[in-house]
Amino acid sequence: AAVLLLATTAAAGWAITDPARAVRAFVSTLIVACPCALALAAPFALGSALRFLGQRRFFLKNADIIEQLARIDTIVFDKTGTLTKAGEIRYTGTPLAAGERRAVRAVAAHSTHPLSRSIAGPADEVWPEVTDFREEAGRGVQGRAGGHTVVLGSAGWLRDNGVAGAEQGTAVAVDGRYRGYYLPDPSYRTDLPDLIARLGTRFQLAVFSGDSDREAERLRGWFGPTADLRFQQQPGDKLEAVRQKQAAGASVLMLGDGLNDAGALRQAEVGVAVTDDISAFSPACDGILDAAQLGQLPALLAFARGTIRVIKICFALSIVYNVVGLSFAMRGLLSPLVSAVLMPLSSVSIVAFALLATRWVAKRST
């Protein structure tokens, strides 16, 4: 509408004194003011950014997520499977027979939760078929395997399934009897203190964990006195905590395992599943980050902000081009032929700038 109004105004201004110039001004204004450069800048810059992020094993659902990442001011971490990686896990309790151990491992292997996968361990033997499998996010799993009924999860999960006696850790019951519990030896990801220190200079940090607070002192030493550390958080608790931060004006990036944190991932402005297996499907998240690339998170967020700055510069250049071009076109000083040549040249130059500038930002961020 604005372009048509400008073209009509220019033509009307020249119609009485110079009808030929009026036609030239009308046509030239329509051509010069074509918003191709403005429309192409963002898609090309964001497309180039998606390609770069994919090369860094950070896969986003769509290009709009980059704009959301650029506005993040608060980062919330899950602990198990995000800050920690699969490590050794200790079993304490009544010894399990060989068939019972296979049944427990088989049922645990059906869950994508990092702790369950640690209990399952490598598939170095033939596991029995699992039937009647059921899982409740953040609480536990149950199923039948090898003639045994296995219930694995929190003490509350076992009580809800009619098993008493569980008090701590990831408890296990076989055939209706409580047998013991699993406790992981925390194995934090490499250079985690350095990662937290770099993020802490720009973002508000938080940890929402479903585990007990036995690691609270170590995490507090890394995250500092202002970080929001919460333990024994159920999935619903994490969701509500994210909502509270948003109500206080925060723009939240949630990093979790993609299953127990599904609600919080969906609620956050950006939800990213951190996984050692990037083929794992997590419909609740906006992106998947290879766990090995977690240390690159500050650089990836800086790249997102840099990409948005490139787009803004492209918009500014497009506007400058249009203002200069219109100042000549509306006075009838540009022929339609010259205008038709300048229009694609401006589009090509803006697109080239967007691609080159995005690549420069990528190199600078790494």
C-alpha positions in Angstrom: 0.0 0.0 0.0 2.8 2.4 0.8 4.6 1.7 -2.5 1.4 2.3 -4.5 0.7 5.5 -2.6 4.3 6.8 -3.3 4.1 5.9 -7.0 0.6 7.5 -7.4 1.8 10.6 -5.5 4.8 10.9 -7.8 2.7 10.5 -10.9 0.1 13.0 -9.7 2.8 15.6 -9.0 4.2 15.4 -12.5 1.0 14.8 -14.4 0.2 18.5 -15.0 3.6 19.8 -15.9 5.3 16.8 -17.5 3.0 13.8 -18.3 5.9 11.8 -19.8 7.9 12.2 -16.6 4.8 11.3 -14.6 4.6 7.9 -16.3 8.4 7.4 -15.8 8.2 8.4 -12.1 5.2 6.0 -11.5 6.8 3.0 -13.2 10.3 3.6 -11.8 9.0 4.0 -8.2 7.1 0.7 -8.4 10.2 -1.1 -9.6 12.8 0.6 -7.3 10.6 0.2 -4.2 10.1 -3.6 -4.7 10.9 -5.1 -1.3 12.8 -8.1 -2.6 16.0 -7.3 -0.8 14.1 -6.8 2.4 12.2 -10.1 2.0 15.3 -12.1 1.1 17.7 -11.0 3.8 16.2 -12.9 6.7 15.6 -16.3 5.0 19.1 -16.4 3.5 20.8 -15.4 6.8 18.7 -17.8 8.9 19.1 -20.6 6.4 22.9 -20.2 6.5 22.7 -20.1 10.3 20.7 -23.4 10.5 23.4 -25.0 8.3 26.2 -23.8 10.5 24.4 -25.0 13.7 23.7 -28.4 12.1 27.4 -28.7 11.4 28.0 -28.1 15.2 25.5 -30.9 16.0 22.8 -28.5 17.2 19.6 -29.2 15.3 16.7 -26.8 15.5 13.0 -27.4 14.5 12.9 -24.3 12.4 14.6 -20.9 11.8 12.3 -19.0 14.1 14.1 -20.7 17.1 17.2 -18.7 16.3 15.4 -15.4 16.9 14.2 -16.9 20.3 17.7 -18.0 21.2 18.9 -14.4 20.6 16.5 -13.1 23.3 17.3 -15.7 26.0 18.4 -14.2 29.4 17.9 -17.3 31.7 19.2 -20.8 31.3 17.7 -23.7 33.2 19.5 -27.1 33.3 18.2 -30.5 34.2 21.0 -32.5 36.0 20.8 -36.2 35.1 21.7 -36.7 31.5 22.3 -33.0 30.9 25.0 -31.9 33.4 25.9 -35.5 34.0 26.6 -38.4 31.6 26.1 -42.1 31.9 28.6 -43.5 34.5 28.8 -46.4 36.9 25.7 -47.2 38.9 25.8 -49.1 42.3 23.1 -51.6 43.4 22.4 -51.9 47.1 20.0 -54.6 48.4 19.1 -58.2 48.2 21.2 -59.9 45.4 19.2 -60.5 42.2 19.4 -63.9 40.5 20.7 -64.0 37.0 17.2 -64.2 35.5 15.9 -61.4 37.7 18.9 -59.2 36.6 18.1 -59.8 32.9 14.5 -59.0 33.5 15.3 -55.7 35.3 17.8 -54.7 32.5 15.3 -55.6 29.8 12.6 -53.4 31.3 15.0 -50.5 32.0 16.2 -50.6 28.4 12.7 -49.7 27.2 13.0 -46.3 28.8 14.9 -43.4 27.3 15.7 -41.9 30.7 19.5 -41.7 31.1 19.4 -43.4 34.5 17.3 -46.3 33.2 19.8 -46.7 30.3 22.6 -46.9 32.8 20.8 -49.6 34.7 20.2 -51.5 31.5 23.8 -51.2 30.4 25.2 -52.6 27.2 23.2 -55.2 25.3 25.9 -57.9 25.8 23.4 -60.7 26.3 20.0 -61.7 24.9 17.3 -60.0 27.0 13.9 -61.5 27.4 10.9 -60.0 25.7 9.2 -57.2 27.6 5.4 -57.1 27.8 2.9 -54.9 29.6 5.4 -52.1 29.7 4.3 -48.8 31.3 6.2 -45.6 32.1 5.3 -42.5 33.9 7.7 -39.6 33.3 9.7 -38.7 36.3 8.5 -41.6 38.4 9.4 -44.9 36.9 8.7 -47.9 34.7 7.2 -51.4 35.0 6.8 -54.4 32.8 7.0 -58.2 32.6 10.1 -59.9 31.3 11.4 -63.5 31.5 8.5 -64.5 33.7 9.1 -61.7 36.3 7.2 -58.5 37.0 9.6 -55.6 37.4 8.8 -52.2 39.0 11.6 -49.7 38.8 11.6 -46.0 39.9 11.0 -43.8 42.9 9.8 -45.0 46.3 6.5 -43.3 45.6 6.2 -45.1 42.3 6.7 -48.5 44.0 4.2 -47.7 46.7 1.6 -46.7 44.0 2.2 -50.2 42.5 1.6 -51.9 45.9 5.3 -52.4 46.9 6.4 -51.2 50.4 9.8 -50.7 51.9 11.5 -48.5 49.3 13.0 -45.3 50.7 15.8 -44.0 48.5 17.5 -44.1 45.1 16.0 -45.7 42.1 14.2 -48.6 43.8 13.5 -52.0 42.2 10.9 -54.6 43.0 10.7 -58.0 41.4 7.5 -60.0 41.6 5.9 -57.7 44.1 8.8 -57.7 46.6 11.2 -54.7 47.2 14.7 -55.9 46.5 17.0 -52.8 46.7 17.9 -49.6 45.0 20.4 -48.1 42.4 22.5 -45.0 43.1 24.6 -43.5 40.3 28.1 -42.2 40.8 27.8 -38.7 39.4 29.9 -38.3 36.3 29.8 -34.7 35.3 30.5 -33.6 31.7 34.0 -32.4 30.9 34.8 -28.8 31.6 31.4 -28.2 33.2 32.8 -25.6 35.7 34.3 -23.6 32.8 31.0 -23.7 30.9 29.0 -22.5 33.9 31.6 -19.7 34.5 31.2 -18.4 30.9 27.4 -18.6 30.9 27.2 -16.9 34.3 28.6 -13.7 33.0 25.6 -13.1 30.8 22.7 -15.3 31.9 20.8 -16.1 35.0 21.4 -19.8 35.7 19.3 -22.5 37.4 19.2 -26.2 38.0 15.9 -28.1 38.3 16.7 -31.7 39.2 14.6 -34.7 40.1 17.4 -36.1 42.2 18.1 -35.6 45.9 20.2 -32.7 47.1 23.3 -34.7 47.9 25.1 -32.9 45.0 23.9 -29.4 46.1 27.1 -28.3 47.7 29.2 -29.1 44.6 26.7 -27.5 42.2 26.4 -24.4 44.4 30.2 -24.0 44.2 30.0 -24.1 40.4 26.9 -22.1 39.8 27.4 -19.4 42.5 25.2 -18.0 45.3 22.6 -16.4 42.9 21.8 -19.5 41.0 18.3 -21.1 41.5 19.0 -24.7 42.5 16.0 -27.0 43.1 16.1 -30.7 43.8 13.5 -33.5 44.0 11.5 -31.8 41.3 8.8 -33.8 39.6 8.0 -32.9 35.9 5.1 -30.8 37.0 7.3 -28.9 39.5 9.8 -28.1 36.7 7.0 -26.9 34.5 5.6 -24.6 37.2 9.1 -23.3 38.1 9.7 -22.3 34.4 6.3 -20.5 34.5 7.3 -18.6 37.6 10.5 -17.3 35.9 8.5 -16.3 32.8 6.0 -14.5 35.0 8.9 -12.5 36.5 9.9 -11.4 33.0 12.6 -14.0 32.1 13.1 -15.5 28.7 14.0 -19.1 29.4 16.2 -21.7 27.6 15.5 -25.1 29.1 18.0 -27.9 28.7 16.9 -31.3 29.6 16.7 -35.0 28.6 13.6 -34.6 26.5 11.3 -37.0 28.4 11.0 -36.2 32.1 11.4 -32.5 31.2 8.8 -32.5 28.4 6.5 -30.0 30.1 9.2 -27.6 31.0 10.8 -27.9 27.5 7.5 -27.1 25.9 6.8 -24.2 28.2 10.2 -22.5 27.9 10.8 -20.0 25.1 13.3 -22.5 23.8 13.5 -26.1 24.9 16.6 -28.1 23.9 17.0 -31.8 24.5 20.7 -32.7 25.3 21.4 -36.2 24.3 24.2 -38.6 23.6 22.0 -40.1 20.8 20.9 -37.3 18.5 18.6 -39.8 16.7 16.3 -39.8 19.8 13.0 -38.3 18.9 11.7 -35.7 21.4 8.5 -34.0 20.2 8.4 -31.6 23.1 11.7 -29.8 22.3 12.6 -27.0 19.8 16.1 -28.4 19.2 18.4 -31.3 19.9 22.0 -30.7 21.0 24.6 -33.4 20.9 25.8 -33.8 24.5 29.4 -33.7 23.3 28.8 -30.1 22.1 27.4 -28.8 25.4 30.7 -27.0 26.1 30.0 -25.0 22.9 26.7 -23.6 24.2 28.1 -20.0 24.9 29.4 -19.8 21.3 26.2 -21.2 19.8 24.1 -18.6 21.7 26.5 -15.8 20.7 26.2 -17.0 17.1 22.4 -16.7 17.3 22.6 -13.1 18.6 25.1 -12.3 15.9 22.8 -13.7 13.2 20.0 -11.5 14.3 22.4 -8.5 14.2 23.2 -9.4 10.6 19.5 -9.5 9.7 19.0 -6.0 11.2 21.9 -4.6 9.3 20.5 -6.1 6.1 17.1 -4.5 6.9 18.9 -1.1 7.4 20.8 -1.5 4.1 17.6 -2.3 2.3 15.8 0.7 3.7 18.8 3.0 2.8 18.7 1.6 -0.8 14.9 2.2 -1.1 15.2 5.8 0.3 18.0 6.7 -2.1 16.4 5.0 -5.0 13.0 6.5 -4.4 14.5 10.0 -4.1 15.6 9.7 -7.7 12.7 7.6 -9.0 9.9 9.9 -7.7 11.6 12.9 -9.3 11.5 11.1 -12.6 15.3 10.9 -12.9 15.5 7.1 -13.3 14.2 5.3 -16.4 12.2 2.1 -15.8 15.1 0.2 -17.5 17.7 1.5 -15.1 15.3 0.8 -12.2 14.9 -2.8 -13.5 18.6 -3.2 -13.4 19.2 -1.7 -10.0 16.4 -3.7 -8.3 18.0 -7.2 -8.8 21.4 -5.8 -8.1 20.3 -4.6 -4.7 18.7 -8.0 -4.0 21.9 -9.9 -5.0 24.1 -7.5 -2.9 21.9 -7.8 0.2 21.8 -11.6 -0.1 25.5 -11.8 -0.6 26.1 -9.6 2.4 23.8 -11.8 4.5 25.6 -15.0 3.6 29.1 -13.6 4.0 28.3 -11.8 7.2 26.7 -14.9 8.7 29.7 -16.9 7.9 31.9 -14.3 9.4 29.9 -14.3 12.6 30.1 -18.1 12.6 33.9 -18.0 12.4 34.1 -15.4 15.1 31.9 -17.3 17.4 33.9 -20.5 17.3 
